[in-house]
Amino acid sequence: MRFLPFILRNALRSKRRTILTVLSILVSMFLFCTIRTVITSFDASLETADAARLIARRSTSLTFFLPLSYKDRLAQIPGVSAVAYGVWFGGVYIDERHFFAQYAIDADEYVPMYSEYLTTPEEREAFRRERTACIVGEKLVEKYGFKAGDAITLRGTIFPGNWDLTVRGIARARTKNLDTNFLLMRWDLVNERMGRFNQVGWYVIKLSDPARAGEVARTIDATFANSPAETKTETEKAFQLGFLSMLGNIRAVVFAIGSAIVIAILLVSMNTMMMAARERTREVAVLKALGFPDGTVLAMILAESLLISLTGGILGSALARIVYDASHFTAGGFFPSFVVTGGTIARALGIAAAMGLLSGAIPAADAFRLRVVDALRHAG
């Protein structure tokens, strides 16, 4: 610790250069935390998938509907304990910038099937009793201040017209990694206003035994094979992974982008530290002439580089935590639970520390090998 004032004084000798270096590392670590959080957010959504739930949709595409009449046939398949259904509503609240997921669902079975979201018996009863009732997730409550009895108007896109709803319940997550950026409305309201088209987007099938998921899925698809609306049935986790596959190999893209960022900033940091070391060639020689061991000189240069890099890493990680956590960032509702985890911050600080050590390694090694006579002659 006795060398800390000396290290700080050297780091701040060229304040502009040091500040710019810290800012460049700050930006790189902020971007790293952002990219890493994209992955952890998707992983969090997969972890919440219930092995006892299957999703049955149209085999051709999720954008095509299934007949409502399938519900009774699904309920009769061995191993099925409950069946619910829903459809993507796709309305606009205020304007397109205020996007969140909206589902028109079965009023009786859908909400009880998702026990990981907490609603009171009174809220569920009000939802079943009132045709224009809706349930909103707690993150929408935080963002818009919704409360029971509030009116919400959605402008339909898939289902045209203005849809006037009343908040009758708030869905609260049992765990932090659950997405609550959604609104649930009643499917029968949509069905009635659209002329009783009797079509649904997907079915949710509750299993009596999760171990029979594969068997039941095959039975469902075989039941509706060669029909005008064939099904594709899969576990809830596989269904969610299907959405990720539409985005391509996210992990490879994230790794490539993250690596490019780190390497680019590493090169900048290395160049900065090497310039600083060259400017202090005479000082290093004087320290050695005064009796400072080579190892001490090497450690001070490495410490200076590590200090600059870790300062940028800490500030970048803290900025990401503030922006995405304290501000309740939701990415327009696209990413569930967009939270910068402790593991992400630890990785960012580890990368920053490695960058600092690598950046200072070359100038530190040069200082370690430096001969006092040659340094004084070069400096003079």
Order of alpha helices (4+ residues) and beta strands (2+ residues): alpha-alpha-beta-beta-alpha-beta-beta-alpha-beta-alpha-beta-alpha-beta-beta-beta-alpha-beta-beta-alpha-beta-alpha-alpha-alpha-alpha-alpha-alpha
